[in-house]
Amino acid sequence: MLNTGRNFFGLPMLSKSANAPESSERISRHAGSVDFGRKAFDRAAAERNLNLPLETAIVPGAPESFRIQPGEKPKIIGGDQRGLMYGLFEAAEQLRMHGRLLPKQGSPQVRLRGIRYFVHNKDLDADWYYSRDFWGDHFAMLSRDRFNRFNLVFCHQTNYLAPPYPFWIELPEFPGIRVPGLTPAQRERNLEILQYISQDAAQHGIDFTLGIWEQNAWPTMQHMVEGIAPENISPYVYAALKKVLQLCPDIQSVQIRTNVESGIPADQQLTFYGDYFGSSPKSVISIPPVGEDVRSRDRSPR
């Protein structure tokens, strides 16, 4: 089972507690965010023709916090990787405005700062969705504006990419579930861009939330996917989502809907969500019991 700490009610999960140390996996994932912040600082210094022997360090503290210590040997200290990036951003802004560094410390007043995008239409979305330049510029902007969460939603009241799994992967154990007309090259391209988007978000210090709001197209819609039936949809979604998470390790959280808009009939919802998205031992994602912390992001199988 993958315990990804996803929120059962379709809301993005928050980060772990302030006192919990960052895992080596998470530090590695966000290491690129410090590089991004350092490049911003170096550009600002070059614009002012400054050559500053800047020292940086991470001292575990409040999430996303930073301290700027000016002087002959200026130093920026981050409470974590993202905090150090924010400190570098602040230092870059100081150089542009004042031409020097000023003492400052900061931490966010709002813990979750996110934005949501919907993928709705092939003709309207194709140009920007598959553009790596778009995503690079967009995540750079969000990072500089101190966003820390990006939610990309598929299948919101539409048959387009509903459900998205067979557009990303092929499962040999479910040979009948397929997208008519979709070539292996197109499927590979779809997976590659999802991998890129989630990875690029992490490189800019942004947690990526994958939203899948329909596990199947509604009965009144023209279905783009064939082979899904009441008897196979639960094990298929389990296997497909697990595979996608394995192939896209930078997906930090998954967002689902649990009402009729999910495409799961009312008489199947209890079994479907209870067994495959709940606390059952065979769940693909774990939902802690009421009263327990739902903010864990442990992705390890168990």
Summary of the structure (lengths in Angstrom):
residues: 302
radius of gyration: 21.5
end to end distance: 5.1
largest distance: 69.4
contacts: 928
relative contact order: 0.17
helix: 38%
strand: 14%
